Amino acid sequence: MIKVAVIGCGTIANAAHIPSYLNNPEAEILYFCDILPQRAEAAVEKYGCGKAVTDYKEVLADPEVEAVSVCTPNNLHPRIAIDALRAGKHVLCEKPAARTYSEALEMQQAQHETGKTLNIGVVNRFNDGVNLIKKYIDSGKLGEVHHVYVSFRAHRSIPGLGGAFTTKEIAGGGALIDWGVHYLDIVMYCCGDPTVKTVSGETFCKLGRDMKNYAYQDMWAGPPDYNGVYDVEDSVTGLVRTSGPVITINGAWAQNIGEAEQYIDFMGDKAGIRLQYGKNFTVYTQEHGALVEYQPVFHTRDHFQNEIDAFLRCVRTGEKLPSHIDTVIITAKMMQAIYDSSRQHREIELN
Ligand SMILES: NC(=O)c1ccc[n+]([C@@H]2O[C@H](COP(=O)([O-])OP(=O)(O)OC[C@H]3O[C@@H](n4cnc5c(N)ncnc54)[C@H](O)[C@@H]3O)[C@@H](O)[C@H]2O)c1
């Protein structure tokens, strides 16, 4: 059995990490850790295993623990992941790796120094549909993929207004770092992790900043806290040139347009694919002078289960997964450049 601990027992821990560990016959959860004791205790009670603790250092001090999931807010990812690596644990840390590129680099350095696994929760790399798209692209079915358009736009979907997600000091950013990270990661993965050359971006903190007058229907990640902070972007636009395709980005947690558009368009010179985020995809091409489109039908497993199974496998074997910090670091660099470009209102060249 691989003995594991879950640090941070909130939404993603309960929705994905804990059930996926419990479903894997090779894993045993030894600790549930949360600074809110009632959350750790509720997990022990609900899942009937493990010990509830509030200090993650107690988890790291136990030599029996081989691996940890870090499911805390973004600002704590580097500190907890680095401490865990230095304590000899393998780490699966939720996305985004960190708030900034330099923090992500520190995490990567700790991984290199310790040789322990550090995977980031870019769960779409374990999504069967995304992997099928990657096969379409790798096999040349789309021809040259010259442009990818990424749209992650919602009408009014700011999470927990005033809370951790909208406080830059905690989250590092808004719609880009929270949603965009997944979309950009899918593009990078499917297109073979190309080198990023230039980045131009603008971010906008507009609709949420007058918190009391922000109208919405639903709010995920908790109710508004009008005494809290809102200093992150609620929308973003950008253009990224890579050694592969050009990527254009339009993202919004909130915008004054009523339709939600959450998809990625891979445009090749032989065929194109629209992936509806988290759902199916459609292939567009021409055959014998006729325009053709079709939706492949395929079986899928839960991608979080795939991610946790792969993490446990690599704890056993040392295998390097596509979610390794060495790959994810490129997207961290790209997102940092989008924020830098927006702050400086100019294009950023990366090398
Ligand atoms: N992969 C995905 O699709 C996905 C989805 C949702 C969230 N996430 C990521 O997961 C992370 C957590 O998000 P969430 O929605 O579960 O947030 P959440 O607020 O529901 O849970 C975070 C938990 O961490 C706890 N915590 C805070 N400081 C701690 C500390 N020092 N030690 C131990 N526990 C601590 C909090 O009390 C809380 O229970 C974020 O980084 C988020 O970006 C990823």
Ligand as a Chemical Component Dictionary entry (heavy atoms), coordinates in Angstrom:
data_LIG
# 
_chem_comp.id                   LIG 
_chem_comp.type                 NON-POLYMER 
_chem_comp.pdbx_formal_charge   0 
_chem_comp.three_letter_code    LIG 
# 
loop_
_chem_comp_atom.comp_id 
_chem_comp_atom.atom_id 
_chem_comp_atom.alt_atom_id 
_chem_comp_atom.type_symbol 
_chem_comp_atom.charge 
_chem_comp_atom.model_Cartn_x 
_chem_comp_atom.model_Cartn_y 
_chem_comp_atom.model_Cartn_z 
_chem_comp_atom.pdbx_ordinal 
LIG N1  N1  N 0  -8.067  20.686 -10.962 1  
LIG C1  C1  C 0  -9.182  21.378 -10.930 2  
LIG O1  O1  O 0  -9.987  21.345 -11.846 3  
LIG C2  C2  C 0  -9.430  22.238 -9.721  4  
LIG C3  C3  C 0  -10.759 22.528 -9.359  5  
LIG C4  C4  C 0  -10.969 23.299 -8.222  6  
LIG C5  C5  C 0  -9.885  23.800 -7.488  7  
LIG N2  N2  N 1  -8.615  23.505 -7.883  8  
LIG C6  C6  C 0  -7.456  24.037 -7.143  9  
LIG O2  O2  O 0  -7.416  23.401 -5.875  10 
LIG C7  C7  C 0  -6.970  24.316 -4.860  11 
LIG C8  C8  C 0  -8.019  24.374 -3.751  12 
LIG O3  O3  O 0  -9.233  24.826 -4.308  13 
LIG P1  P1  P 0  -10.635 24.472 -3.605  14 
LIG O4  O4  O 0  -11.684 24.941 -4.544  15 
LIG O5  O5  O -1 -10.658 23.076 -3.139  16 
LIG O6  O6  O 0  -10.548 25.480 -2.355  17 
LIG P2  P2  P 0  -11.239 25.315 -0.933  18 
LIG O7  O7  O 0  -11.182 26.652 -0.308  19 
LIG O8  O8  O 0  -12.565 24.643 -1.066  20 
LIG O9  O9  O 0  -10.264 24.311 -0.147  21 
LIG C9  C9  C 0  -9.004  24.676 0.292   22 
LIG C10 C10 C 0  -8.807  24.116 1.706   23 
LIG O10 O10 O 0  -7.468  24.359 2.128   24 
LIG C11 C11 C 0  -7.523  24.616 3.519   25 
LIG N3  N3  N 0  -6.284  25.252 3.967   26 
LIG C12 C12 C 0  -5.925  26.556 3.889   27 
LIG N4  N4  N 0  -4.710  26.740 4.433   28 
LIG C13 C13 C 0  -4.278  25.516 4.837   29 
LIG C14 C14 C 0  -3.086  25.062 5.472   30 
LIG N5  N5  N 0  -2.082  25.898 5.816   31 
LIG N6  N6  N 0  -2.987  23.736 5.759   32 
LIG C15 C15 C 0  -3.984  22.885 5.444   33 
LIG N7  N7  N 0  -5.140  23.278 4.846   34 
LIG C16 C16 C 0  -5.275  24.569 4.530   35 
LIG C17 C17 C 0  -8.742  25.494 3.663   36 
LIG O11 O11 O 0  -9.185  25.563 4.997   37 
LIG C18 C18 C 0  -9.716  24.774 2.740   38 
LIG O12 O12 O 0  -10.468 23.783 3.421   39 
LIG C19 C19 C 0  -6.745  25.648 -5.574  40 
LIG O13 O13 O 0  -5.389  25.775 -5.883  41 
LIG C20 C20 C 0  -7.561  25.529 -6.857  42 
LIG O14 O14 O 0  -7.023  26.281 -7.935  43 
LIG C21 C21 C 0  -8.383  22.721 -8.965  44 
# 
loop_
_chem_comp_bond.comp_id 
_chem_comp_bond.atom_id_1 
_chem_comp_bond.atom_id_2 
_chem_comp_bond.value_order 
_chem_comp_bond.pdbx_ordinal 
LIG N1  C1  SING 1  
LIG C1  O1  DOUB 2  
LIG C1  C2  SING 3  
LIG C2  C3  SING 4  
LIG C2  C21 DOUB 5  
LIG C3  C4  DOUB 6  
LIG C4  C5  SING 7  
LIG C5  N2  DOUB 8  
LIG N2  C6  SING 9  
LIG N2  C21 SING 10 
LIG C6  O2  SING 11 
LIG C6  C20 SING 12 
LIG O2  C7  SING 13 
LIG C7  C8  SING 14 
LIG C7  C19 SING 15 
LIG C8  O3  SING 16 
LIG O3  P1  SING 17 
LIG P1  O4  DOUB 18 
LIG P1  O5  SING 19 
LIG P1  O6  SING 20 
LIG O6  P2  SING 21 
LIG P2  O7  DOUB 22 
LIG P2  O8  SING 23 
LIG P2  O9  SING 24 
LIG O9  C9  SING 25 
LIG C9  C10 SING 26 
LIG C10 O10 SING 27 
LIG C10 C18 SING 28 
LIG O10 C11 SING 29 
LIG C11 N3  SING 30 
LIG C11 C17 SING 31 
LIG N3  C12 SING 32 
LIG N3  C16 SING 33 
LIG C12 N4  DOUB 34 
LIG N4  C13 SING 35 
LIG C13 C14 SING 36 
LIG C13 C16 DOUB 37 
LIG C14 N5  SING 38 
LIG C14 N6  DOUB 39 
LIG N6  C15 SING 40 
LIG C15 N7  DOUB 41 
LIG N7  C16 SING 42 
LIG C17 O11 SING 43 
LIG C17 C18 SING 44 
LIG C18 O12 SING 45 
LIG C19 O13 SING 46 
LIG C19 C20 SING 47 
LIG C20 O14 SING 48 
# 
